[in-house]
Amino acid sequence: EDFFEPFWRTIDPAWSCGRVPCLQAPADQDLLKGASEFHRILQYPTMFDMIARLSSLKEQHAKKAGSERPVVTMPHQANFIMASRFVATHSFNDACGSSRLVPLAINFNHDVEARSSAHWYWEMGEDVLCVVARRDIVAGEEITISYGLRSNAQLFALYGFTLPPIDEPVFTLLAASVAEFLPHEVESKDLNMRVHLTTLPLGASEESAVVLQQELSAAVAFTRHLQEFLRRAIPMGRSAEQSLELLVTTLSERYMRDPVIAEFVEGLRQERLRSPRSCAWWAEMDLPVGSWRSDVVRMKMSEYLCLVTYREALELRSGGRRAAEALPQAVALLPLIDAIVGSAAMPCQPGFA
């Protein structure tokens, strides 16, 4: 009441969580079913766990105050989600990794790194957020920053919006569960909602060796739970390549049967008959831009293309596909596939989490 409430009241009333997936009508949420981000979307921001912790906190405060009267009031469920989402989507990490809400800066919208008009960093000495123009910005032009290298699946799950597919820098997929891909006797619950697949940005191979290594290292770290999933199947007689192929193939087939994107999956197939290296599934897209359905389609197609990219990279690696018939993203992915498979063959490091 003394700190966040006054700040919250300064926020433009036009801002709302109208695009927050977990607050949508049931019919709209149904469109999300089948997406890998579906479970995280509906659970974000782990509402029930947070409310349970608040309830426990309320009881503790009441006991310390020597009163049965609670001193922490439980918020309305939707308001709690909206406030939590606002903090999660508008905060900046300072030099120590803590989240900060910075007035004015919270209004900067996202654009891809190459096109954003400004970049930011946290100045440790003075403990301030610094925003620096990348180029001349004319009066009246919107100032944009990059929210990071994120796919449409990630942008939609966290922020509630997507980019035009042609501008999407990477494809990603988050597996809700991998239990079905491991023998019954192998533990997998600790991997739920943690196994990530990601592609590398196109053009990375054309950049300096230092930048390329940085992007590859970041992707290897991002996929560490994928590596652990592959590692756990090896003692059961399945290679890392076989487990990855099983995961990718099974999930790909499910996306191909998803009625929400069926016509766009077919559109992608037709496009690739004409141009094998093209992923322009949106060429025949007949959906209002910015509509809920179009954002859901973009999210699911991003996840599907991630799977297609991994499948074709595995085929390239085994000699079952020629580079001329593969997506450029699949060719660019080969160093990451090598790193993932190589890491999976190594013993798990102590303290894996």
MOSULKA-V831551 format. One record per residue. N is the residue number from 0. RES is the residue in one small letter. PSI is psi in radians with two decimals (none if undefined). BURIAL is I if it has 16 or more other ideal C-beta (glycine too) atoms within 10 Angstrom, else O. Layout:
# MOSULKA-V831551
n/res/psi/burial
N/RES/PSI/BURIAL
N/RES/PSI/BURIAL
This chain:
# MOSULKA-V831551
n/res/psi/burial
0/e/-0.59/O
1/d/-0.42/O
2/f/-1.07/O
3/f/-0.66/O
4/e/-0.82/O
5/p/-0.67/O
6/f/-0.77/O
7/w/-0.62/O
8/r/-0.25/O
9/t/-0.18/O
10/i/2.43/O
11/d/2.16/O
12/p/-0.34/O
13/a/-0.40/O
14/w/2.39/O
15/s/2.97/O
16/c/0.61/I
17/g/-0.36/O
18/r/0.08/O
19/v/2.04/I
20/p/-0.69/I
21/c/-0.06/I
22/l/0.14/I
23/q/2.86/I
24/a/2.63/O
25/p/-0.69/O
26/a/-0.65/O
27/d/-0.66/O
28/q/-0.53/I
29/d/-0.54/O
30/l/-0.41/I
31/l/-0.35/I
32/k/2.39/O
33/g/-0.31/I
34/a/2.51/I
35/s/-0.52/I
36/e/-0.02/I
37/f/-0.85/I
38/h/-0.69/I
39/r/-0.64/I
40/i/-0.81/I
41/l/-0.38/O
42/q/-0.38/O
43/y/2.39/I
44/p/1.05/I
45/t/0.93/O
46/m/-0.86/I
47/f/-0.67/O
48/d/-0.75/O
49/m/-0.75/O
50/i/-0.64/O
51/a/-0.70/O
52/r/-0.65/O
53/l/-0.69/O
54/s/-0.74/O
55/s/-0.71/O
56/l/-0.69/O
57/k/-0.78/O
58/e/-0.71/O
59/q/-0.75/O
60/h/-0.67/O
61/a/-0.72/O
62/k/-0.75/O
63/k/-0.56/O
64/a/-0.09/O
65/g/0.51/O
66/s/2.60/O
67/e/-0.19/O
68/r/2.13/O
69/p/2.48/O
70/v/-0.11/O
71/v/2.09/O
72/t/2.23/O
73/m/2.25/O
74/p/2.82/O
75/h/2.43/O
76/q/-0.87/O
77/a/-0.71/O
78/n/-0.68/O
79/f/-0.77/I
80/i/-0.76/I
81/m/-0.78/I
82/a/-0.73/I
83/s/-0.73/I
84/r/-0.69/I
85/f/-0.80/I
86/v/-0.78/O
87/a/-0.59/O
88/t/-0.11/O
89/h/0.02/I
90/s/2.74/O
91/f/2.50/I
92/n/2.22/O
93/d/-3.01/I
94/a/-0.37/O
95/c/0.02/O
96/g/0.08/O
97/s/2.62/O
98/s/2.34/O
99/r/2.41/I
100/l/2.07/O
101/v/1.98/I
102/p/2.57/O
103/l/-0.94/O
104/a/-0.43/I
105/i/-0.23/I
106/n/-0.08/O
107/f/2.24/I
108/n/2.93/O
109/h/2.50/I
110/d/2.83/I
111/v/2.68/I
112/e/-0.79/O
113/a/-0.36/O
114/r/-0.27/O
115/s/2.55/I
116/s/-0.16/I
117/a/2.81/I
118/h/2.84/O
119/w/2.77/O
120/y/2.78/O
121/w/2.12/I
122/e/1.96/O
123/m/-0.71/O
124/g/-0.87/O
125/e/-0.05/O
126/d/0.95/O
127/v/2.72/O
128/l/2.23/O
129/c/2.25/O
130/v/2.16/O
131/v/2.29/O
132/a/2.41/O
133/r/-0.37/O
134/r/3.12/O
135/d/2.38/O
136/i/2.11/O
137/v/2.75/O
138/a/2.32/O
139/g/-0.18/O
140/e/2.43/O
141/e/2.40/O
142/i/2.19/O
143/t/2.67/I
144/i/2.97/I
145/s/2.35/I
146/y/0.11/I
147/g/3.04/O
148/l/1.62/I
149/r/2.48/I
150/s/2.98/I
151/n/-0.56/I
152/a/-0.75/I
153/q/-0.75/I
154/l/-0.74/I
155/f/-0.73/I
156/a/-0.65/I
157/l/-0.80/I
158/y/-0.32/I
159/g/0.30/I
160/f/2.93/O
161/t/2.86/I
162/l/2.77/I
163/p/2.35/O
164/p/-0.56/I
165/i/-0.38/O
166/d/-0.06/O
167/e/2.11/I
168/p/-0.54/I
169/v/2.87/I
170/f/2.50/I
171/t/2.83/I
172/l/2.40/I
173/l/2.04/I
174/a/2.16/I
175/a/-0.68/O
176/s/2.56/O
177/v/0.22/I
178/a/-0.67/O
179/e/-0.27/O
180/f/0.05/I
181/l/2.66/I
182/p/2.62/O
183/h/-0.54/O
184/e/-0.08/O
185/v/2.26/O
186/e/2.42/O
187/s/-0.19/I
188/k/-0.59/O
189/d/-0.15/O
190/l/-0.11/I
191/n/2.32/O
192/m/0.47/O
193/r/-0.21/I
194/v/1.90/I
195/h/2.48/I
196/l/2.45/I
197/t/2.65/I
198/t/3.04/I
199/l/2.60/I
200/p/2.43/I
201/l/2.53/O
202/g/-0.16/O
203/a/-0.65/I
204/s/-0.31/O
205/e/-0.18/O
206/e/-3.14/O
207/s/2.76/O
208/a/-0.57/O
209/v/-0.82/O
210/v/-0.74/O
211/l/-0.75/I
212/q/-0.65/O
213/q/-0.76/O
214/e/-0.68/I
215/l/-0.73/I
216/s/-0.71/O
217/a/-0.71/O
218/a/-0.66/I
219/v/-0.75/I
220/a/-0.69/O
221/f/-0.54/O
222/t/0.37/I
223/r/-0.55/I
224/h/-0.50/I
225/l/-0.75/I
226/q/-0.70/I
227/e/-0.68/I
228/f/-0.82/I
229/l/-0.65/I
230/r/-0.65/I
231/r/-0.35/I
232/a/-0.29/I
233/i/-0.80/O
234/p/-0.30/O
235/m/0.12/O
236/g/0.22/O
237/r/2.26/I
238/s/2.86/O
239/a/-0.71/I
240/e/-0.72/I
241/q/-0.71/O
242/s/-0.71/I
243/l/-0.73/I
244/e/-0.71/I
245/l/-0.80/O
246/l/-0.88/I
247/v/-0.78/I
248/t/-0.79/O
249/t/-0.81/O
250/l/-0.62/I
251/s/-0.76/I
252/e/-0.60/O
253/r/-0.71/O
254/y/-0.63/I
255/m/-0.40/O
256/r/-0.03/O
257/d/2.06/I
258/p/-0.42/O
259/v/-0.60/I
260/i/0.13/I
261/a/-0.78/O
262/e/-0.49/O
263/f/-0.55/I
264/v/-0.74/I
265/e/-0.68/O
266/g/-0.67/I
267/l/-0.72/I
268/r/-0.78/O
269/q/-0.70/O
270/e/-0.68/I
271/r/-0.32/I
272/l/-0.61/O
273/r/-0.68/O
274/s/1.63/O
275/p/-0.43/O
276/r/0.11/O
277/s/2.49/O
278/c/0.43/I
279/a/1.20/O
280/w/-0.36/I
281/w/-0.05/I
282/a/-0.65/O
283/e/0.32/O
284/m/2.13/I
285/d/1.17/O
286/l/2.50/O
287/p/2.23/O
288/v/2.33/O
289/g/-0.04/O
290/s/2.78/O
291/w/-0.79/I
292/r/-0.71/O
293/s/-0.65/I
294/d/-0.68/I
295/v/-0.75/I
296/v/-0.78/I
297/r/-0.72/I
298/m/-0.86/I
299/k/-0.63/I
300/m/-0.54/I
301/s/-0.77/I
302/e/-0.73/I
303/y/-0.75/I
304/l/-0.52/I
305/c/-0.78/I
306/l/-0.73/I
307/v/-0.74/I
308/t/-0.78/I
309/y/-0.71/I
310/r/-0.77/I
311/e/-0.56/I
312/a/-0.69/I
313/l/-0.67/I
314/e/-0.68/I
315/l/-0.72/I
316/r/-0.59/I
317/s/-0.08/O
318/g/0.15/O
319/g/-0.02/O
320/r/2.51/I
321/r/2.60/O
322/a/-0.56/O
323/a/-0.27/O
324/e/0.14/O
325/a/2.71/I
326/l/2.50/I
327/p/-0.56/O
328/q/-0.57/I
329/a/-0.70/I
330/v/-0.77/I
331/a/-0.40/I
332/l/-0.29/I
333/l/-0.77/I
334/p/-0.63/I
335/l/-0.72/I
336/i/-0.78/I
337/d/-0.74/O
338/a/-0.71/I
339/i/-0.85/I
340/v/-0.71/I
341/g/-0.71/O
342/s/-0.67/I
343/a/-0.46/I
344/a/-0.18/O
345/m/2.64/O
346/p/2.57/O
347/c/2.38/O
348/q/2.53/O
349/p/2.49/O
350/g/0.31/O
351/f/2.37/O
352/a/none/O
